[in-house]
Amino acid sequence: MATHRSCALWSYCGRRWSRVMRCCRLSGLCSSWPSGPLGARHLSQEKPATETHFGFETVSEEEKRGKVYHVFESVAKKYDVMNDMMSLGIHRIWKDLLLCKMRPFPGTQLLDVAGGTGDIAFRFLNYVQAQHKGKQKRQLRAQQNLSWEEIAKKYQNEEDPLGGSRVVVCDINKEMLKIGKQKARAQGYKAGLAWVLGDAEELPFDDDKFDVYTIAFGIRNVTHIDQALQEAHRVLKPGGRFLCLEFSQVNNPLISRLYDLYSFQVIPVLGEVIAGDWKSYQYLVESIRQFPSQEEFREMIEDAGFEKVTYESLTSGIVAIHSGFKL
């Protein structure tokens, strides 16, 4: 019995130590730790704490911020077109599934980070408006004795078609926000929508402000993912929900080989032909391969303080939706 308990304890400690070491690697702390016996530090293996990756390239953290900003500044005008071309339109289904998983209700306060062109925000507004209209119709049907005039007045006096719901789109890139605002005007989105220039690692919002935090295809571009997750936790109200839609690891070997071939041989070419930018789309492909697996990212979300963390892989793991709650 004592032996069994001892093994279980060592197993638990091993799992916790593995998680600590992974967090240190992500933050760059392990670069200054000796990898061998005390005093036998290998200088060739040391890595400055300020280094990170930009795709497959090793750069300083400051350099990565500038490079990522330039990527999205460069692709902003063709961003939506390229999304359709690269995913053959499937990204629309993935984003619809994100909204279905969220299931917002009238009155929901949403923060959509890295959502510059408004895809998630517009879906959210459509969803809550439909929910609010459905609720209104059910209430009117329940009141059998209303006259036509009374029913008409109820519709005419409707002040907020969103039932109090609001969405704030926060993005660090001015060009992406500019495109989003243009789309909103063209498609008639105005009420319940705000645009804020801000950094996912240092959000310009008070604590406990939002019901839901979403980030779609954005968190892998953040320099410090752990810091962005902590900020997400901070701005959510108690009971609030974190939802992330991001590229992940394909779980089918055959599909994985085909996906790699398409990603590295086709997507950069599409970027050059459609957006006139090969390098930016080469980076986007490489950044997907650098992003943690579904399980590793789940652990990172838990480390940020979220509970009941789950994920769902879509399209054989090409993307995944991670969910967590601030409890």
C-alpha positions as CSV (number, residue, x, y, z in Angstrom):
1,M,0.0,0.0,0.0
2,A,2.8,2.4,1.0
3,T,4.6,1.6,-2.3
4,H,1.4,2.3,-4.3
5,R,1.0,5.7,-2.6
6,S,4.6,6.6,-3.1
7,C,4.4,5.8,-6.9
8,A,1.2,7.9,-7.2
9,L,2.9,10.8,-5.4
10,W,5.9,10.6,-7.7
11,S,3.7,10.4,-10.7
12,Y,1.7,13.5,-9.6
13,C,4.9,15.5,-8.9
14,G,6.3,14.5,-12.2
15,R,3.2,15.9,-14.0
16,R,3.4,19.1,-12.1
17,W,7.1,19.5,-12.7
18,S,6.6,18.9,-16.5
19,R,4.0,21.7,-16.5
20,V,6.3,24.1,-14.7
21,M,9.1,23.4,-17.1
22,R,6.8,23.9,-20.1
23,C,5.7,27.3,-18.7
24,C,9.4,28.3,-18.1
25,R,10.3,27.4,-21.7
26,L,7.4,29.5,-23.0
27,S,8.5,32.5,-20.9
28,G,12.2,32.1,-21.6
29,L,13.2,31.4,-18.0
30,C,14.7,28.0,-18.7
31,S,17.3,29.6,-20.9
32,S,19.3,30.6,-17.9
33,W,19.0,27.3,-16.0
34,P,21.9,24.7,-16.2
35,S,20.9,21.7,-18.3
36,G,23.5,19.5,-16.7
37,P,25.3,19.2,-13.3
38,L,25.6,22.3,-11.3
39,G,28.3,24.6,-12.7
40,A,28.4,22.6,-16.0
41,R,26.3,25.1,-18.0
42,H,26.6,24.7,-21.8
43,L,27.0,28.2,-23.3
44,S,26.0,27.0,-26.8
45,Q,22.5,26.0,-25.4
46,E,21.8,29.2,-23.6
47,K,19.2,31.5,-25.2
48,P,18.5,35.1,-24.2
49,A,15.2,35.5,-22.4
50,T,14.1,38.1,-24.9
51,E,14.2,35.7,-27.9
52,T,11.1,34.1,-29.4
53,H,10.0,32.8,-32.8
54,F,8.5,34.5,-35.8
55,G,7.4,31.5,-37.8
56,F,10.5,29.3,-38.0
57,E,12.8,32.3,-37.5
58,T,14.3,33.2,-34.1
59,V,14.0,36.9,-33.4
60,S,13.8,39.2,-30.4
61,E,10.5,39.8,-28.7
62,E,10.5,43.4,-29.8
63,E,11.3,42.4,-33.4
64,K,8.5,39.9,-33.4
65,R,6.0,42.6,-32.4
66,G,7.0,44.7,-35.3
67,K,7.1,41.9,-37.8
68,V,3.6,40.6,-36.8
69,Y,2.2,44.2,-37.0
70,H,3.7,44.5,-40.5
71,V,2.2,41.2,-41.6
72,F,-1.4,42.2,-40.7
73,E,-0.9,45.8,-41.9
74,S,0.2,44.3,-45.3
75,V,-2.6,41.7,-45.6
76,A,-5.5,43.7,-44.1
77,K,-7.2,44.7,-47.4
78,K,-7.1,41.1,-48.7
79,Y,-7.5,39.4,-45.4
80,D,-11.1,38.2,-45.9
81,V,-10.6,37.2,-49.5
82,M,-7.5,35.2,-48.6
83,N,-9.4,33.5,-45.7
84,D,-11.9,32.3,-48.2
85,M,-9.3,31.1,-50.7
86,M,-7.0,29.4,-48.1
87,S,-9.8,27.5,-46.3
88,L,-12.1,27.1,-49.4
89,G,-14.7,29.0,-47.3
90,I,-14.6,26.5,-44.4
91,H,-13.5,29.3,-42.0
92,R,-17.0,30.6,-42.1
93,I,-18.4,27.3,-40.8
94,W,-15.7,27.2,-38.0
95,K,-16.7,30.7,-36.9
96,D,-20.4,29.8,-37.0
97,L,-19.6,26.8,-34.8
98,L,-17.8,29.2,-32.4
99,L,-21.0,31.2,-32.0
100,C,-23.1,28.1,-31.6
101,K,-20.8,27.0,-28.8
102,M,-21.0,30.5,-27.2
103,R,-24.8,30.6,-27.4
104,P,-25.0,34.3,-26.3
105,F,-28.3,35.7,-25.0
106,P,-29.7,39.2,-25.1
107,G,-27.7,41.4,-22.7
108,T,-24.4,39.5,-23.3
109,Q,-21.3,41.8,-23.2
110,L,-18.6,40.4,-25.6
111,L,-15.0,41.3,-26.0
112,D,-13.6,40.0,-29.3
113,V,-9.8,40.3,-29.3
114,A,-7.7,40.3,-32.5
115,G,-11.1,40.6,-34.3
116,G,-10.2,43.6,-36.5
117,T,-12.2,42.8,-39.6
118,G,-15.4,42.0,-37.5
119,D,-16.2,38.5,-38.6
120,I,-17.0,37.3,-35.0
121,A,-18.6,40.6,-34.0
122,F,-21.0,40.6,-36.9
123,R,-22.0,37.0,-36.3
124,F,-22.6,37.8,-32.6
125,L,-24.8,40.8,-33.4
126,N,-26.8,38.7,-35.9
127,Y,-27.2,35.9,-33.3
128,V,-28.4,38.1,-30.4
129,Q,-30.7,40.1,-32.6
130,A,-32.3,36.9,-33.8
131,Q,-32.6,35.7,-30.2
132,H,-34.1,38.9,-29.1
133,K,-36.7,38.9,-31.9
134,G,-37.6,35.3,-31.1
135,K,-38.1,36.2,-27.5
136,Q,-40.3,39.2,-28.5
137,K,-42.5,37.1,-30.7
138,R,-43.0,34.5,-28.1
139,Q,-44.1,37.1,-25.6
140,L,-46.5,38.6,-28.1
141,R,-48.0,35.2,-28.9
142,A,-48.5,34.6,-25.2
143,Q,-50.6,37.8,-25.0
144,Q,-53.7,36.7,-27.0
145,N,-55.9,39.7,-26.3
146,L,-53.6,42.3,-27.9
147,S,-55.0,44.4,-30.7
148,W,-53.2,44.9,-34.0
149,E,-52.5,48.5,-32.9
150,E,-50.9,47.4,-29.6
151,I,-48.7,44.8,-31.4
152,A,-47.6,47.5,-33.9
153,K,-46.7,49.9,-31.1
154,K,-44.6,47.3,-29.4
155,Y,-42.5,46.8,-32.5
156,Q,-42.3,50.6,-33.2
157,N,-41.3,51.4,-29.6
158,E,-38.5,48.8,-29.6
159,E,-35.4,50.9,-28.6
160,D,-32.7,48.2,-28.6
161,P,-33.0,45.4,-31.1
162,L,-30.1,43.7,-29.4
163,G,-31.7,43.4,-26.0
164,G,-28.8,45.2,-24.3
165,S,-26.0,43.1,-25.9
166,R,-22.8,44.8,-26.8
167,V,-19.6,43.8,-28.5
168,V,-16.2,45.5,-28.3
169,V,-13.7,44.6,-31.1
170,C,-10.1,45.1,-29.8
171,D,-7.2,44.8,-32.2
172,I,-3.6,46.0,-32.0
173,N,-3.5,46.8,-35.8
174,K,-5.0,50.0,-37.1
175,E,-5.3,48.8,-40.6
176,M,-7.3,45.7,-39.5
177,L,-9.7,47.9,-37.5
178,K,-10.0,50.3,-40.4
179,I,-11.2,47.4,-42.7
180,G,-13.6,46.2,-40.0
181,K,-15.2,49.7,-39.6
182,Q,-15.6,49.9,-43.4
183,K,-17.3,46.5,-43.5
184,A,-19.6,47.5,-40.6
185,R,-20.7,50.7,-42.4
186,A,-21.2,48.8,-45.7
187,Q,-23.3,46.0,-44.1
188,G,-25.3,48.3,-41.8
189,Y,-23.8,47.4,-38.4
190,K,-23.9,50.3,-36.0
191,A,-25.8,49.6,-32.7
192,G,-24.0,47.7,-30.0
193,L,-20.6,47.8,-31.7
194,A,-17.4,49.5,-30.6
195,W,-13.9,49.4,-32.0
196,V,-10.8,49.8,-29.7
197,L,-7.1,49.8,-30.5
198,G,-5.5,47.6,-27.9
199,D,-2.9,45.0,-27.1
200,A,-4.1,41.5,-26.1
201,E,-1.2,41.4,-23.6
202,E,-2.3,44.6,-21.9
203,L,-6.0,45.1,-22.5
204,P,-7.3,48.7,-22.0
205,F,-10.3,47.5,-19.9
206,D,-11.3,47.3,-16.3
207,D,-11.4,44.1,-14.3
208,D,-14.6,41.9,-14.4
209,K,-16.1,43.8,-17.4
210,F,-17.2,41.2,-20.0
211,D,-19.4,38.1,-20.1
212,V,-17.5,36.4,-22.9
213,Y,-14.0,36.8,-24.4
214,T,-13.3,35.5,-27.9
215,I,-10.2,35.4,-29.9
216,A,-10.2,33.7,-33.4
217,F,-7.0,33.0,-35.3
218,G,-5.2,35.6,-33.3
219,I,-3.6,34.2,-30.1
220,R,-0.8,32.3,-32.0
221,N,0.5,35.8,-33.1
222,V,0.8,37.1,-29.6
223,T,4.4,37.3,-28.2
224,H,3.4,36.1,-24.7
225,I,0.5,33.8,-24.9
226,D,0.4,33.2,-21.2
227,Q,0.1,37.0,-20.5
228,A,-2.7,37.3,-23.0
229,L,-4.6,34.5,-21.3
230,Q,-4.1,36.1,-17.9
231,E,-5.5,39.4,-19.3
232,A,-8.5,37.5,-20.7
233,H,-9.2,36.1,-17.2
234,R,-8.8,39.5,-15.6
235,V,-11.4,41.3,-17.8
236,L,-14.0,38.6,-17.6
237,K,-16.7,38.8,-15.0
238,P,-17.0,35.9,-12.5
239,G,-18.8,33.2,-14.4
240,G,-17.5,34.6,-17.7
241,R,-16.4,32.4,-20.6
242,F,-13.2,32.3,-22.6
243,L,-13.5,30.9,-26.2
244,C,-10.6,30.6,-28.6
245,L,-10.7,29.4,-32.2
246,E,-7.3,28.6,-33.5
247,F,-5.3,26.4,-35.8
248,S,-4.1,23.3,-34.1
249,Q,-2.5,19.9,-34.7
250,V,-4.0,17.5,-37.3
251,N,-4.7,14.1,-35.8
252,N,-4.8,12.0,-39.0
253,P,-1.4,11.1,-40.5
254,L,-2.7,11.1,-44.1
255,I,-4.6,14.4,-43.8
256,S,-1.5,15.8,-42.0
257,R,0.7,15.1,-45.0
258,L,-1.8,16.5,-47.4
259,Y,-2.3,19.6,-45.2
260,D,1.4,20.3,-45.0
261,L,1.8,20.0,-48.7
262,Y,-1.1,22.4,-49.3
263,S,0.1,24.8,-46.6
264,F,3.7,25.2,-47.7
265,Q,3.3,24.7,-51.5
266,V,0.0,26.4,-52.2
267,I,-0.9,29.0,-49.5
268,P,2.2,31.2,-50.0
269,V,1.6,31.2,-53.8
270,L,-2.0,32.3,-53.2
271,G,-0.7,35.0,-51.0
272,E,1.6,36.2,-53.8
273,V,-1.1,36.0,-56.5
274,I,-4.0,37.5,-54.6
275,A,-2.4,39.8,-52.0
276,G,1.0,40.3,-53.6
277,D,2.6,39.1,-50.4
278,W,4.4,35.7,-50.3
279,K,6.3,36.3,-47.0
280,S,3.4,37.2,-44.9
281,Y,1.5,34.0,-45.8
282,Q,4.7,31.9,-45.4
283,Y,4.8,33.3,-41.8
284,L,1.2,32.5,-41.2
285,V,1.8,28.9,-42.3
286,E,4.9,28.6,-40.1
287,S,3.2,30.2,-37.1
288,I,0.6,27.4,-37.1
289,R,3.3,24.8,-36.7
290,Q,4.8,26.6,-33.8
291,F,1.5,26.8,-31.9
292,P,1.0,24.3,-29.0
293,S,-1.1,21.2,-29.4
294,Q,-4.7,21.0,-28.2
295,E,-3.6,19.4,-24.9
296,E,-0.7,21.8,-24.3
297,F,-2.9,24.8,-24.9
298,R,-5.6,23.5,-22.6
299,E,-3.0,23.3,-19.8
300,M,-1.9,26.9,-20.6
301,I,-5.5,28.1,-20.2
302,E,-5.8,26.3,-16.9
303,D,-2.5,27.9,-15.7
304,A,-4.1,31.3,-16.4
305,G,-6.8,30.5,-13.8
306,F,-9.6,29.2,-16.0
307,E,-11.6,26.1,-14.9
308,K,-13.7,23.5,-16.7
309,V,-11.4,23.9,-19.7
310,T,-12.3,21.7,-22.7
311,Y,-11.6,21.7,-26.4
312,E,-13.2,20.4,-29.6
313,S,-11.1,19.6,-32.6
314,L,-12.7,20.5,-36.0
315,T,-11.8,19.2,-39.5
316,S,-9.5,16.5,-38.2
317,G,-7.7,18.9,-35.9
318,I,-6.9,21.6,-38.4
319,V,-8.5,23.9,-36.0
320,A,-9.8,23.6,-32.4
321,I,-12.2,25.5,-30.2
322,H,-11.0,25.8,-26.6
323,S,-13.4,26.8,-23.8
324,G,-12.9,27.8,-20.2
325,F,-14.7,29.6,-17.4
326,K,-13.7,32.2,-14.8
327,L,-15.2,30.7,-11.6
